[in-house]
Amino acid sequence: MPPSLVGYSVSLPEQLSKGENFTLDVLAVYTHSLKPFPEKITQADIQLLVFEGSAYYLSPYEIKARSPTIKLPQARIES
């Protein structure tokens, strides 16, 4: 594992039996991930932002479904 990654462990109250499933919700808050695009504009231009990051996380376990949700300050999205 690269040294820049941090690992966490989760302790379950009871051990899972073979074939049982467990759902784990992960909340990640990204700061300093939005950058102005273009970097400089005039007062008449509309300022856009670029998100630089990943909506996914690494896991040593098999993941059957991912449903990332990204909340932005405004609903207007260019792409």
N, C-alpha and C positions, 0 to 999 in steps of 0.2 A: 504494500500500500504506500503510495507517495506520502512523504512527510507533511505535505500541506493539507491532507485529509484528516478529519477527526472521526473516530468511531464511537458509537454509543451502544450500550447493551440494554435490553429490556428483560425484566424478570416477570414471568407470568405467575399468577397466584396458584395455578395448578398446572401440572404437566399435561401436554396434549397427547392424546392417544393417536396411534397410526391412523391416518385418513382424516383426522379432524383439521379444521381450518381456524385461523386466527386473523382478525382484521386489525390492522394498525394504521391509524390516521397520523400523518406527519405534517406539521405546520412549519414552514420555513419562511422567515422574513428576510428579504434581501434589502440591504441598504447600499447606497452609492452604486446602484446598478443601472441608473438611467443617465444617459449623456445627451446634451443638446445636439440636435442635428438640423441644419448645419451649425457649426460651433458659433458663428457670428451671423447676425441678421440685422436688417433695418427695423425701425419701429413699425413699418407697414407690413412686414412679413409675419407669417405665423410660425411660432417656434414649435418644432417637432422634437421628440425624444426617441432615443434608441435604447432598448433594453439589452444589456449584455449579461447573459447568465444562462442558467439551465433550469428548466422546470422539473427536472428529474434528479433523483438522488441514487447513489450507488448502494447496493445491498448485496450481502453475501448469500441471500436466500432467493429462491425462485419467486418471481412476481408475476401473478397471473393477470392482473389488471392494474392500470394506472389511470387516474383521472385528475390530472393537474388542473387547478383553477387559479387564474391570475387576475387579481383585482388592481385596476388602474384608477388614477384620480378622475379621469374623464372617459366617456364611452367612445370618443372619436378615435378610431384606429385606422391608419393608412394601409398597413399590411402586417 
